[in-house]
Amino acid sequence: MAVVPEIHVAVGVIFRNGKVLIARRPEHVHQGGLLEFPGGKVEEGETVQQALVREIREETGLRIAPESLEPVIEVRHDYGDKRVFLDVWETSSAEGDPEGREGQEIRWLDVRELTDVDFPVANRPIIRALRLPRQYAITGTAENEDVLLRRLQQSAESGGPEFTLLRAPELSIEAYTRLADRALEICQASDSMLMLHGSPSLIEHLPQARGVHLPWREARQFATRPIADNYLLAVSCHNEGEIAHAVQLQADFITLGPVNPTPSHPGAPGMGWRRFRALVAASTVPVYALGGLSLTDIDEARRAGAQGIAGISFWWSDVG
């Protein structure tokens, strides 16, 4: 059976005034009628940045400086009759007024208006990536639950991370539920998102949470997505097999590590950025780098294909 060649597609996420430029695919082409982010095939001898500059100019008339482009995510998808590699980059510096120069409908939409069913399947991880921040904060240890909540409150008042995982594996489900209920009040007051850690059943007791993060011991028990689509599902991963299983569960994002050695796992080596980069390339969902990282590592993580960084030390130690 002949192998279907993979098509390298440069995809542009163009922001202006808090909205993103979206086009509608012509009815007669592959996945016709659906919405898409503008872009096109990378020609032989072109860099992805050069392809984006050319394609965006040809399709919309907008002018983009190559140096303004920043990586978002890489997505590989097999439609059966077509294999695509979506190389996604973003910019907020496009010049000019956009127009559909190929007869396509174009418009500006808020990221919150983007829905999966309106886009080709391969585009859907892009929507996830655009909705997720660069930092995924994980709560650390505290002397007791009141101290943990006080630290969370102080962080919220000082403009701390907008996306937090409440991790307290030492607590019983009953104690964790009580803690999470109080933590959710703090996060809702500061308009930040709280992820629960542990069993998918937690969302039944705390439906106001943003979603559930499954440690690997939980994730491996399921063969299909265990929570509703209106919640975020995250999975902790460490290797190719675990990433593949997270994708099977239709996870919205994963954490991957440890990249560097960490105090919580003394003697355990980190995988390093080269290995991390190779594993990210096998993922079709956004990936947060985890393990021994600080805020100064965000750019390195992004260059390695990550959504951003996840961890405890980059924010928890700064909360009094």
N, C-alpha and C positions, 0 to 999 in steps of 0.2 A: 504494500500500500504506500503510495507516494506521501511524503511528509509535506504538509502545508507550510510554506515559508512564513516566517514571522515578519510583520510589517512594523517598522519603527516609526511611531507617530509622535510628533512634537505637539504638546497640548499647552495652551496658554490660559492661565487664570488671571484675568485683568480686572483689577479693583479700581473703583472710582466712587468717592463719596459713600463708602461703606457698602457698595453694591458690586456685583460681579457681572461681566458681560457674557451673555448666553446667546447661542444661535440655534435655529431649528434646521435639522437635516432635511434636504429635499426628499420628496416622497419616493423618487425612483432609485435612490442609492441604498446601500446596506444599512439597515436599521433606520430606514427613512421615516420621517415624521417626528422622530424623537428629538429632544433637546440635546445640546452638546456644548462643550467648551471649545472655542475656536482653535484652529491649528491645522496640521496636515503632515503628510509623509516627509520624513527626513531623506533628502536626496543624497546620492553617493558623493562623498567629499565634503558634505556639510556637517557642521556641529549642530547640536540640537538648538542652541541659541540662534545660530544663523537661520536655521529652518523656521523658527518661530517668528523672527523679525520679518522674513520674507512672506510667510503664510498669512500672518496677521495683517500685513500691509495689503496683500492681494485680496484678502477676504473682506476686510473692514475699512481699510484706509488709515488705520491707526499706525503711528510711528513709535517704535519701541527701541530703546537703547539696550544692546545686549547685556551691558554690565548691570542693568537694573533688574535682571531676571534672577530669581532665587528658586531653588528646588523645592518641590512640594511632596511628590510621591512618584514612585515607579510602579506601574501596574501591568502585569502580563495576563492575558485572557485568551482562551481558546473557544471560539464560537462554533467550532466544528468545521465550518467551511472557510474560516478565516482566523488567523492568529495575530494578535496585536500586542505590541509593547508600547504602552502609553507613558511617555517621558514628560512629566507634568512640571511646569515652572510657573511662577507667579510674578506679577509686577503691579505697582501702583503708579507707574510713571509713563503710561501711554499718552501720547500727544495726538490731538485732533478729535473730530467728532465721528463716531463710528457709523458706517452704513453697510448694508448688505450688498456688497459689490457683485456677488454671484447669485443675486435674487433671493437670498435666504432672509428669513425673518431674524432680526437681532433685537435684544432688549437687555436692560439692566435689571437684575433681580437681587434681592437680599438673600444671603446664604440660607437663612431660615425658610425661604420660599422654595428651595430646591428639594424635590422629592424623587425618590428612587424610581418610581414607575414612569417618570417622564424622560428618563435617560437610558441609554444602552447599559447593559449590565456591567460592562468594563469600566464605565464612568462612576459607578456608585462608590468605590473606595475614595474617589476624589472628593465627593461630597462629605464623607466622614472626615477626611483630613482637614477640609476647610472649616469644619465645625469644632475641631479640637484645638485647644491651646498648645503652646510649646512646652509648658511645664505641667507635669502630673505629680502633685505633691502627695506624699504618703505620710500618715501620722506615725510618730515614733513612740517610744516608751515614755511613761510618766509614772509618778509615784502612786497616783490613784486616778479614778475617772474624773473627779472634779478638777484636778490639775490639768489633765488632758483637755478638758472642755475649756478651761481658762486659757490655755495656750492657743486653742483653735479660735477663741473669741479675740484674743490679742492680735492674732494674725489677720483675722477678718477686718478688724478696726484699722490696721496699718496698711490695708490694701494688699494683703497677701495673695497667694495663688487662688485662681478662680476655679480650679478643678482639683478636688482632693479625694483621696482614698482613705476611708476610715478603717485602719487595720489594727485589730486587737485580738490576735489568735488565742491569747491566754484566757479570754472570757468565754463563759457559756453562751449559748444562743440567747437565753433569756436576758443575761446581763448585757450582751452586745446589743440586743434590740433596744433596751432601755437607753443605753449610751447613744446609739444612733439616732433615736428619736430626739434627744436633746441636741445632738450635733446638727441635725437637720434644721432645727429652729435657728441656730446660729448662721448656718450657710444660707438659708432662705432670706434672712434679714440683710445679708451682705450681697445678695444676688449671685452667689457662687454655687457650683455644682458639687454634690457629694455622691461618691460611689461607695456602695457597700462591699464588704469583703467576706467571701465564704459561700454559703449555699444559695442557689437561685431562689429558694423558698423565702429568703429574707425580704424580697421585694413584695411578697404578699402581705407582710406585716408593716412594711414601710414604703407604700406606693409613691410617696412624694420624693423618693431618692431618684437620682439620675439614672442609676443602673446598678449592675452587680459585676464585681471583678472576681473571677473564679481562680483560686490557686490550682495548680496542676492536679493535685489529688482530687479535686472536685470535678474539674473539666473532663478528665479521662473517663468519668462514669457515664457521660452522655454521648449519644450518637447524633443527636440533632439539637438545634438551638433550644435551650431550656427556658427562655424568658420571651416575653412579647417584643415585637419589633419596635414599639415606641419607647423602649428602654435601651440603654447602652449595655453591651455585653463585652467584657474584657477578659483576657486569659493570660496567666503568667506562663511564659515559654522559655525554654533553654536550648532547644535543638530543632533540627528539621522536622522530626516526627511530631513534636508537640505543636509546632507552627502549622503543619498540615492538618492536625486535628482541630486546632482553633479555627482555621479556615472552613473546615467541614461543619463546625458548629455555627458558622456565619457570625463569628465575633466581629464587633465593630472596630476593635483595636486590640493590640497585645503589648505586653511588656516583654523585653528580651534582655537577658543578662545572665550572670554579671559580666559587664564589659571589663571592669577593673576589680582587683581584690577588694573585699569589704571587711570592716571590723566585725560584722555580724556573722561572717563565714571565714574565720581565721584559717589560713593555710590553703583555702580553695583558690585556685588560679582564675583570673579573669580571661575571657575569650579574646580580648583585644579588638581593636577597631576593624582589622582586616577580616577576621572571622565574622564579626557582627555584620559587616557590609555584605558578605556572601550570604548570610542567613536572611537579611532584609530583602535581598534580591529574590528570594524564594517566597516571600510573603505577598499576598494580594490585599492586605489590610494595613492600615497605619501601625507603625511600630514605635514604641517609646524605648529608648536606651535606658538601662537600669544597672546600677552597681558601681559604687565608688565614684560618682560623677558630681560635678559642681556646675553652677550657672555658666562658668567659663567654657564648659564643654558643649554647650548647645550648638555652636557653629560646627564643631567637629562631628557631632551627632547628625546634624542636618546634611553635611557633606557625605556621610555614610548612609544616607537614605532614610534617616529616622524622622518621625514627626517632631520629636523633641526629646527631653529627658524626663525620667521619673526617679523619685527617690525620697529619702528622708532628710539627709544631712544638709542639702542645699537650702532648706528653709526652716526645718524644725529646730535646729540649734540656735537660730536667731530669735526664736520666740521665748520671751522670758517667763 
